[in-house]
Amino acid sequence: MRLIDTHSHLYEEAFDEDLDEVIKRLEEQGVYKVLLPNVDQDTINRIHRLEQKRPDLFHAMMGLHPSNVKENYRQELDTVYSWITKRPYCAIGEIGIDLYWDCTFEKEQIIAFETQIEWAIERNLPIVIHSREAFEPICNCLKKFNKEKLCGVFHSFAGDMETAEKIFSLGDFKVGINGIVTFKNSGLDKTIAQLPIEKMVLETDAPYLTPTPHRGKRNESAYLTLIAKKIAEIKEEPIEKIVKMTTQNALELFSLG
């Protein structure tokens, strides 16, 4: 099996002590590509170093995470823009709106989100969207753009089928399915049962959202197989089919070749 983890933060300090072992484990599980979403200007060098360590395995994104939109957000955006004009990236991400913890910079988050969408459209790149307690504001932003030019992933999807259909009406979007699908009371299994495989990509969001049976521990890309296995179980399909189709979805969306 050949899997793609479309959203993983393996560049974070949580992996500094045993990164080589983490890489060995993910490769043993058939994960052959890992996509790295940027957060802010402090994570850029870490992402680039990891990509340079294994350019066959790691692929960098570039973007400003909504939770990191503060007073200096224009400076942060300038840094993002300077990098996307210097070199290629597989996506603009992780971008979006997050109103779960703090609404102080909601206006600035919207400006940052829409600005980065414009950059993605200019470069024909997918966007990777972080949405937390902000689905309607995000939809309102996306509606301002030509849906024929929008593509990407709603990262960490945990909604119902009605929400999924609304997402798909906004552009050529997929939903990122991660360890939430293995959580006993998430309710995501009901959506997955109806959701076309053609609309899914797999992700871990490591080191966060660790799938069962490892909840409470650090997540890592090797656990992507647990997510694929759970989807296969829900849809009553061979895991090989789930892996093949979601991998193809990711290859096409992110132009990974």
C-alpha contacts under 8 A as a table, 3 or more apart, distances in Angstrom:
res1	aa1	res2	aa2	distance
1	M	29	Q	7.98
1	M	30	G	5.42
1	M	31	V	7.98
1	M	240	E	6.80
1	M	243	V	6.86
1	M	244	K	7.66
2	R	30	G	4.94
2	R	31	V	5.74
2	R	32	Y	6.14
2	R	243	V	6.99
2	R	244	K	7.38
2	R	247	T	7.23
3	L	30	G	5.84
3	L	31	V	4.47
3	L	32	Y	6.05
3	L	33	K	7.06
3	L	224	L	7.73
3	L	225	T	7.96
3	L	243	V	6.14
3	L	244	K	7.80
3	L	246	T	7.96
3	L	247	T	5.77
4	I	31	V	5.68
4	I	32	Y	6.17
4	I	33	K	4.89
4	I	34	V	5.92
4	I	35	L	7.86
4	I	202	L	6.85
4	I	203	E	7.59
4	I	247	T	5.78
4	I	250	A	7.05
5	D	8	S	6.65
5	D	31	V	6.96
5	D	33	K	6.32
5	D	34	V	4.75
5	D	35	L	6.22
5	D	202	L	5.87
5	D	203	E	4.65
5	D	204	T	6.42
5	D	221	S	6.53
5	D	224	L	6.82
6	T	33	K	7.94
6	T	34	V	5.97
6	T	35	L	4.84
6	T	36	L	7.58
6	T	176	G	7.77
6	T	201	V	7.01
6	T	202	L	6.15
6	T	203	E	4.92
6	T	204	T	7.71
6	T	250	A	7.16
7	H	34	V	7.03
7	H	35	L	5.33
7	H	36	L	5.95
7	H	37	P	6.40
7	H	155	H	7.81
7	H	203	E	5.01
7	H	204	T	6.14
7	H	205	D	5.25
7	H	206	A	7.71
8	S	34	V	6.70
8	S	35	L	6.18
8	S	36	L	5.47
8	S	37	P	6.96
8	S	203	E	6.93
8	S	204	T	5.90
8	S	205	D	4.51
8	S	206	A	4.93
8	S	207	P	7.45
8	S	220	E	7.84
8	S	221	S	6.97
9	H	12	E	5.84
9	H	36	L	5.91
9	H	37	P	6.86
9	H	205	D	6.39
9	H	206	A	5.47
9	H	207	P	6.52
10	L	14	A	7.88
10	L	15	F	6.27
10	L	19	L	7.89
10	L	36	L	7.44
10	L	206	A	6.56
10	L	207	P	7.17
10	L	220	E	7.49
11	Y	15	F	6.88
11	Y	16	D	7.83
11	Y	36	L	7.82
11	Y	43	T	7.97
11	Y	46	R	5.74
11	Y	47	I	5.74
11	Y	50	L	6.44
12	E	15	F	6.03
12	E	16	D	7.21
12	E	46	R	7.59
13	E	16	D	5.06
14	A	17	E	7.59
14	A	207	P	7.27
15	F	18	D	5.76
15	F	19	L	5.20
15	F	22	V	7.72
16	D	19	L	5.76
18	D	21	E	5.39
18	D	22	V	6.29
19	L	22	V	4.93
19	L	23	I	6.16
20	D	23	I	5.12
20	D	24	K	6.19
21	E	24	K	4.96
21	E	25	R	6.19
22	V	25	R	5.21
22	V	26	L	6.30
22	V	220	E	7.10
22	V	221	S	7.79
22	V	222	A	7.55
23	I	26	L	5.28
23	I	27	E	6.23
24	K	27	E	5.30
24	K	28	E	6.19
25	R	28	E	5.04
25	R	29	Q	6.43
25	R	222	A	5.73
26	L	29	Q	5.14
26	L	30	G	6.58
26	L	31	V	5.40
26	L	32	Y	7.83
26	L	220	E	7.81
26	L	221	S	5.60
26	L	222	A	3.85
26	L	223	Y	7.63
27	E	30	G	5.07
27	E	31	V	5.12
27	E	32	Y	6.16
27	E	222	A	7.35
28	E	31	V	7.46
28	E	222	A	7.80
29	Q	222	A	5.82
29	Q	225	T	6.87
31	V	34	V	7.47
31	V	221	S	7.41
31	V	222	A	6.92
31	V	224	L	7.67
32	Y	57	L	5.87
33	K	56	D	7.40
33	K	57	L	4.62
33	K	58	F	5.93
33	K	59	H	7.43
34	V	57	L	6.03
34	V	58	F	4.99
34	V	59	H	6.33
34	V	221	S	7.72
35	L	58	F	5.91
35	L	59	H	4.86
35	L	60	A	6.02
35	L	61	M	7.16
36	L	47	I	6.81
36	L	58	F	7.01
36	L	59	H	6.03
36	L	60	A	4.89
36	L	61	M	5.80
37	P	60	A	6.47
37	P	61	M	4.91
37	P	62	M	6.51
37	P	63	G	7.37
37	P	93	G	5.47
37	P	94	E	5.26
38	N	43	T	6.38
38	N	44	I	6.49
38	N	47	I	7.26
38	N	60	A	7.56
38	N	61	M	5.89
38	N	62	M	5.20
38	N	63	G	5.47
38	N	64	L	6.66
38	N	65	H	7.22
38	N	93	G	6.20
38	N	94	E	5.86
39	V	42	D	7.82
39	V	43	T	6.20
39	V	44	I	7.88
39	V	63	G	6.50
39	V	64	L	5.27
39	V	65	H	4.74
39	V	68	N	7.12
39	V	93	G	7.94
39	V	94	E	6.39
40	D	43	T	5.73
40	D	44	I	6.92
40	D	63	G	7.07
40	D	64	L	5.14
40	D	65	H	6.46
40	D	68	N	6.56
40	D	76	E	6.77
41	Q	44	I	5.49
41	Q	64	L	7.95
41	Q	76	E	6.33
41	Q	79	T	6.71
41	Q	80	V	7.45
42	D	45	N	7.10
42	D	46	R	7.95
43	T	46	R	5.28
43	T	47	I	6.27
44	I	47	I	5.25
44	I	48	H	6.21
44	I	62	M	7.94
45	N	48	H	5.09
45	N	49	R	6.04
46	R	49	R	5.22
46	R	50	L	6.30
47	I	50	L	5.25
47	I	51	E	6.18
47	I	60	A	6.48
48	H	51	E	5.06
48	H	52	Q	6.07
48	H	60	A	7.01
49	R	52	Q	5.07
49	R	53	K	6.14
50	L	53	K	5.01
50	L	54	R	6.64
50	L	58	F	7.00
51	E	54	R	5.44
51	E	55	P	5.02
51	E	57	L	7.56
51	E	58	F	4.92
51	E	59	H	6.07
51	E	60	A	6.63
52	Q	55	P	5.38
54	R	57	L	5.40
54	R	58	F	6.01
55	P	58	F	5.39
55	P	59	H	6.87
56	D	59	H	8.00
59	H	89	Y	7.40
59	H	90	C	6.61
60	A	89	Y	5.75
60	A	90	C	6.34
60	A	91	A	7.75
61	M	89	Y	5.22
61	M	90	C	5.56
61	M	91	A	4.92
61	M	92	I	5.64
61	M	93	G	5.69
61	M	94	E	7.60
62	M	80	V	6.48
62	M	83	W	7.65
62	M	84	I	6.97
62	M	89	Y	6.61
62	M	91	A	6.65
62	M	92	I	5.05
62	M	93	G	5.41
62	M	94	E	7.27
63	G	77	L	8.00
63	G	80	V	5.93
63	G	92	I	5.30
63	G	93	G	4.43
63	G	94	E	5.44
63	G	95	I	6.01
63	G	116	Q	7.31
64	L	68	N	6.87
64	L	69	V	7.31
64	L	76	E	7.09
64	L	77	L	6.88
64	L	80	V	7.05
64	L	93	G	6.87
64	L	94	E	6.26
64	L	95	I	5.70
64	L	112	A	7.71
65	H	68	N	5.42
65	H	69	V	6.92
65	H	93	G	7.31
65	H	94	E	5.23
65	H	95	I	4.86
65	H	96	G	6.81
65	H	130	H	7.65
66	P	69	V	5.25
66	P	95	I	5.96
66	P	96	G	5.56
66	P	97	I	5.21
66	P	98	D	5.84
66	P	109	Q	5.73
66	P	112	A	7.83
66	P	113	F	7.64
66	P	130	H	7.58
67	S	97	I	7.66
67	S	98	D	6.16
68	N	73	Y	7.85
69	V	72	N	7.39
69	V	73	Y	5.14
69	V	105	F	6.90
69	V	108	E	6.84
69	V	109	Q	6.01
69	V	112	A	7.65
70	K	73	Y	5.31
70	K	105	F	6.49
70	K	108	E	7.68
72	N	75	Q	5.43
72	N	76	E	6.43
73	Y	76	E	4.88
73	Y	77	L	6.08
73	Y	108	E	7.47
73	Y	112	A	7.53
74	R	77	L	4.96
74	R	78	D	6.12
75	Q	78	D	5.03
75	Q	79	T	6.39
76	E	79	T	5.18
76	E	80	V	6.39
77	L	80	V	4.99
77	L	81	Y	6.08
77	L	112	A	7.25
78	D	81	Y	5.10
78	D	82	S	6.08
79	T	82	S	5.13
79	T	83	W	6.46
80	V	83	W	5.36
80	V	84	I	6.39
81	Y	84	I	5.22
81	Y	85	T	6.30
82	S	85	T	5.44
82	S	86	K	6.48
83	W	86	K	5.03
83	W	87	R	6.48
84	I	87	R	5.80
84	I	88	P	6.53
84	I	89	Y	7.07
85	T	88	P	7.87
89	Y	92	I	7.42
90	C	125	L	7.04
90	C	126	P	7.62
90	C	254	F	5.49
90	C	255	S	7.02
90	C	256	L	7.52
91	A	120	A	7.60
91	A	125	L	5.41
91	A	126	P	5.05
91	A	127	I	5.68
91	A	128	V	6.94
91	A	254	F	6.67
92	I	95	I	7.26
92	I	116	Q	7.14
92	I	117	I	7.87
92	I	120	A	6.09
92	I	125	L	6.69
92	I	126	P	6.35
92	I	127	I	4.86
92	I	128	V	6.33
93	G	127	I	5.75
93	G	128	V	4.70
93	G	129	I	6.79
94	E	127	I	7.59
94	E	128	V	5.27
94	E	129	I	5.99
94	E	130	H	6.33
95	I	113	F	6.06
95	I	116	Q	7.53
95	I	127	I	7.39
95	I	128	V	6.18
95	I	129	I	5.14
95	I	130	H	5.73
96	G	109	Q	7.34
96	G	110	I	7.73
96	G	113	F	5.35
96	G	128	V	7.97
96	G	129	I	5.03
96	G	130	H	4.76
96	G	131	S	5.89
96	G	138	I	6.93
97	I	106	E	7.58
97	I	109	Q	5.90
97	I	110	I	6.78
97	I	113	F	7.13
97	I	130	H	6.37
97	I	131	S	5.51
97	I	132	R	6.74
97	I	134	A	5.94
97	I	137	P	7.67
97	I	138	I	6.60
98	D	101	W	7.56
98	D	102	D	7.84
98	D	103	C	7.99
98	D	109	Q	7.99
98	D	130	H	7.15
98	D	131	S	5.81
98	D	132	R	4.75
98	D	133	E	6.31
98	D	134	A	5.99
99	L	102	D	5.51
99	L	103	C	5.22
99	L	106	E	7.18
99	L	132	R	6.20
99	L	133	E	5.40
99	L	134	A	5.98
100	Y	103	C	7.63
100	Y	132	R	5.95
100	Y	133	E	5.43
100	Y	134	A	7.99
102	D	105	F	7.58
103	C	106	E	5.17
105	F	108	E	5.15
105	F	109	Q	6.02
106	E	109	Q	5.01
106	E	110	I	6.32
107	K	110	I	5.25
107	K	111	I	6.42
108	E	111	I	5.04
108	E	112	A	6.10
109	Q	112	A	5.09
109	Q	113	F	5.97
110	I	113	F	5.06
110	I	114	E	6.12
110	I	141	C	7.41
111	I	114	E	5.35
111	I	115	T	6.01
112	A	115	T	5.14
112	A	116	Q	6.20
113	F	116	Q	5.35
113	F	117	I	6.26
114	E	117	I	4.99
114	E	118	E	6.31
114	E	141	C	6.58
114	E	142	L	7.93
115	T	118	E	5.22
115	T	119	W	6.54
116	Q	119	W	4.98
116	Q	120	A	6.22
117	I	120	A	5.05
117	I	121	I	6.25
117	I	127	I	7.00
118	E	121	I	5.19
118	E	122	E	6.21
119	W	122	E	5.09
119	W	123	R	6.33
120	A	123	R	5.19
120	A	124	N	5.80
120	A	125	L	4.83
120	A	126	P	6.46
120	A	127	I	6.65
121	I	124	N	4.92
121	I	125	L	6.27
121	I	126	P	7.99
121	I	149	K	6.27
121	I	150	L	6.88
122	E	125	L	7.88
124	N	149	K	7.69
125	L	151	C	7.58
125	L	254	F	7.67
126	P	150	L	7.19
126	P	151	C	4.96
126	P	152	G	4.30
126	P	153	V	7.55
126	P	253	L	6.95
126	P	254	F	6.70
127	I	150	L	7.95
127	I	151	C	6.43
127	I	152	G	4.54
127	I	153	V	6.43
128	V	152	G	5.63
128	V	153	V	4.93
128	V	154	F	6.23
128	V	155	H	6.32
129	I	152	G	7.62
129	I	153	V	6.09
129	I	154	F	4.92
129	I	155	H	5.59
130	H	154	F	6.65
130	H	155	H	5.69
130	H	156	S	7.58
131	S	134	A	5.61
131	S	135	F	6.02
131	S	138	I	7.27
131	S	154	F	7.42
131	S	155	H	7.51
132	R	135	F	6.95
134	A	137	P	5.47
134	A	138	I	6.13
135	F	138	I	5.18
135	F	139	C	6.17
136	E	139	C	5.03
136	E	140	N	6.14
137	P	140	N	5.02
137	P	141	C	6.29
138	I	141	C	5.11
138	I	142	L	6.27
139	C	142	L	5.09
139	C	143	K	6.12
139	C	167	I	7.88
139	C	170	L	7.60
140	N	143	K	5.27
140	N	144	K	6.95
141	C	144	K	5.62
141	C	145	F	7.70
142	L	145	F	5.65
142	L	147	K	7.81
142	L	170	L	6.77
143	K	146	N	7.46
143	K	147	K	7.45
143	K	170	L	6.76
145	F	149	K	7.71
145	F	150	L	7.52
146	N	149	K	5.59
146	N	150	L	6.82
147	K	150	L	5.00
147	K	151	C	7.98
147	K	170	L	5.60
147	K	171	G	4.41
147	K	172	D	7.46
148	E	171	G	6.12
148	E	172	D	7.42
149	K	171	G	7.29
150	L	170	L	7.67
150	L	171	G	5.04
150	L	172	D	6.08
150	L	173	F	7.67
151	C	171	G	5.74
151	C	172	D	4.43
151	C	173	F	5.13
151	C	253	L	7.73
152	G	172	D	6.67
152	G	173	F	4.92
152	G	174	K	6.27
152	G	253	L	6.97
153	V	173	F	5.44
153	V	174	K	4.76
153	V	175	V	5.26
153	V	176	G	6.18
154	F	157	F	6.18
154	F	167	I	7.91
154	F	173	F	7.13
154	F	174	K	6.43
154	F	175	V	4.84
154	F	176	G	5.95
155	H	175	V	6.19
155	H	176	G	4.69
155	H	177	I	7.48
156	S	175	V	7.41
156	S	176	G	5.27
156	S	177	I	5.86
156	S	178	N	6.15
156	S	180	I	7.83
156	S	203	E	7.86
156	S	205	D	7.77
157	F	175	V	5.81
157	F	176	G	5.63
157	F	177	I	5.90
157	F	178	N	7.80
158	A	177	I	7.86
158	A	180	I	7.08
158	A	181	V	7.84
158	A	186	S	7.57
158	A	188	L	5.83
159	G	163	T	5.85
159	G	164	A	6.83
159	G	188	L	6.79
159	G	191	T	7.36
160	D	163	T	5.38
160	D	164	A	6.40
160	D	188	L	7.11
160	D	190	K	7.70
160	D	191	T	5.38
161	M	164	A	4.88
161	M	165	E	6.13
161	M	191	T	5.42
161	M	194	Q	7.27
161	M	195	L	7.20
162	E	165	E	5.21
162	E	166	K	6.36
163	T	166	K	5.15
163	T	167	I	6.33
164	A	167	I	5.07
164	A	168	F	6.32
164	A	175	V	7.80
165	E	168	F	5.10
165	E	169	S	6.26
166	K	169	S	5.15
166	K	170	L	6.75
167	I	170	L	5.50
167	I	171	G	7.41
167	I	173	F	6.74
168	F	171	G	5.88
168	F	172	D	6.43
168	F	173	F	5.57
168	F	174	K	7.38
169	S	172	D	7.98
170	L	173	F	7.53
173	F	199	K	7.37
174	K	199	K	4.74
174	K	200	M	5.41
174	K	201	V	6.69
175	V	199	K	6.31
175	V	200	M	5.15
175	V	201	V	6.28
176	G	200	M	6.06
176	G	201	V	5.05
176	G	202	L	5.62
176	G	203	E	6.04
177	I	180	I	7.47
177	I	181	V	6.99
177	I	200	M	6.76
177	I	201	V	6.27
177	I	202	L	5.13
177	I	203	E	5.91
177	I	204	T	7.95
177	I	227	I	7.65
178	N	181	V	6.29
178	N	202	L	6.18
178	N	203	E	5.00
178	N	204	T	5.05
178	N	205	D	7.11
178	N	209	L	7.42
178	N	211	P	7.64
178	N	224	L	7.73
178	N	227	I	6.18
179	G	182	T	5.50
179	G	183	F	7.08
179	G	204	T	6.37
179	G	209	L	5.61
179	G	210	T	5.61
179	G	211	P	4.07
179	G	212	T	7.23
179	G	226	L	7.96
179	G	227	I	5.97
180	I	183	F	5.26
180	I	186	S	6.56
180	I	188	L	7.40
180	I	209	L	6.62
180	I	210	T	7.98
180	I	211	P	6.67
181	V	186	S	6.80
181	V	187	G	7.93
181	V	188	L	5.55
181	V	189	D	6.23
181	V	211	P	7.86
181	V	227	I	7.02
181	V	230	K	7.18
181	V	231	I	7.64
182	T	186	S	7.88
182	T	211	P	5.77
182	T	212	T	5.67
182	T	227	I	6.93
182	T	230	K	6.47
183	F	186	S	5.47
183	F	211	P	7.04
183	F	212	T	6.47
184	K	187	G	7.73
186	S	189	D	7.56
187	G	190	K	5.91
187	G	191	T	7.48
188	L	191	T	5.23
188	L	192	I	6.19
189	D	192	I	5.01
189	D	193	A	6.16
189	D	231	I	7.99
189	D	234	I	6.52
190	K	193	A	5.34
190	K	194	Q	7.02
191	T	194	Q	5.40
191	T	195	L	5.99
192	I	195	L	4.88
192	I	196	P	7.89
192	I	231	I	7.05
192	I	234	I	7.04
192	I	235	K	7.23
193	A	234	I	5.96
193	A	235	K	5.39
195	L	199	K	7.12
195	L	200	M	7.99
196	P	199	K	5.56
196	P	200	M	7.30
197	I	200	M	5.37
197	I	242	I	7.09
197	I	245	M	6.82
197	I	246	T	6.89
198	E	245	M	6.75
198	E	246	T	7.04
198	E	249	N	6.70
199	K	249	N	7.72
200	M	246	T	6.02
200	M	249	N	7.25
201	V	246	T	4.99
201	V	247	T	7.12
201	V	249	N	6.42
201	V	250	A	6.08
202	L	224	L	7.20
202	L	227	I	7.45
202	L	228	A	7.38
202	L	246	T	6.59
202	L	247	T	7.95
203	E	224	L	6.70
204	T	207	P	7.83
204	T	208	Y	7.53
204	T	209	L	7.14
204	T	210	T	7.40
204	T	219	N	7.28
204	T	220	E	6.90
204	T	221	S	6.01
204	T	223	Y	7.25
204	T	224	L	6.06
205	D	208	Y	5.50
205	D	209	L	6.53
205	D	219	N	7.72
206	A	209	L	6.94
206	A	210	T	7.19
206	A	218	R	7.37
206	A	219	N	4.73
206	A	220	E	4.92
206	A	221	S	6.47
207	P	210	T	7.14
207	P	218	R	5.19
207	P	219	N	4.19
207	P	220	E	5.74
208	Y	218	R	6.76
208	Y	219	N	5.60
209	L	215	R	7.56
209	L	219	N	6.68
210	T	214	H	6.16
210	T	215	R	5.08
210	T	216	G	7.05
210	T	217	K	6.76
210	T	218	R	6.54
210	T	219	N	4.53
210	T	220	E	7.66
210	T	223	Y	7.95
211	P	214	H	5.81
211	P	215	R	5.66
211	P	219	N	7.50
211	P	223	Y	7.23
211	P	226	L	7.10
211	P	227	I	7.21
212	T	215	R	5.28
212	T	226	L	7.97
214	H	217	K	5.81
214	H	219	N	7.78
215	R	218	R	7.97
219	N	223	Y	7.19
220	E	223	Y	5.92
220	E	224	L	7.95
221	S	224	L	5.59
222	A	225	T	6.78
223	Y	226	L	5.42
223	Y	227	I	7.11
224	L	227	I	5.26
224	L	228	A	6.47
225	T	228	A	5.04
225	T	229	K	5.99
226	L	229	K	5.03
226	L	230	K	6.20
227	I	230	K	5.19
227	I	231	I	6.33
228	A	231	I	5.21
228	A	232	A	6.17
228	A	239	I	6.48
228	A	242	I	6.48
228	A	243	V	6.55
229	K	232	A	5.10
229	K	233	E	6.19
229	K	239	I	5.82
230	K	233	E	5.00
230	K	234	I	6.23
231	I	234	I	5.12
231	I	235	K	6.07
231	I	239	I	7.92
231	I	242	I	7.37
232	A	235	K	5.22
232	A	236	E	5.61
232	A	237	E	4.99
232	A	238	P	5.92
232	A	239	I	5.08
232	A	242	I	6.23
233	E	236	E	5.05
233	E	237	E	6.73
233	E	239	I	7.98
234	I	237	E	7.94
237	E	241	K	6.83
237	E	242	I	7.27
238	P	241	K	5.44
238	P	242	I	6.83
239	I	242	I	5.08
239	I	243	V	6.15
240	E	243	V	5.18
240	E	244	K	6.01
241	K	244	K	5.16
241	K	245	M	6.11
242	I	245	M	5.47
242	I	246	T	6.04
243	V	246	T	5.40
243	V	247	T	5.87
244	K	247	T	5.31
244	K	248	Q	6.19
245	M	248	Q	5.08
245	M	249	N	6.15
246	T	249	N	4.92
246	T	250	A	6.27
247	T	250	A	5.14
247	T	251	L	6.16
248	Q	251	L	5.04
248	Q	252	E	6.21
249	N	252	E	5.41
249	N	253	L	6.07
250	A	253	L	5.14
250	A	254	F	5.90
250	A	255	S	7.91
250	A	256	L	7.72
251	L	254	F	5.63
251	L	255	S	5.58
251	L	256	L	4.85
251	L	257	G	6.17
252	E	255	S	5.07
252	E	256	L	6.77
252	E	257	G	7.43
253	L	256	L	7.95
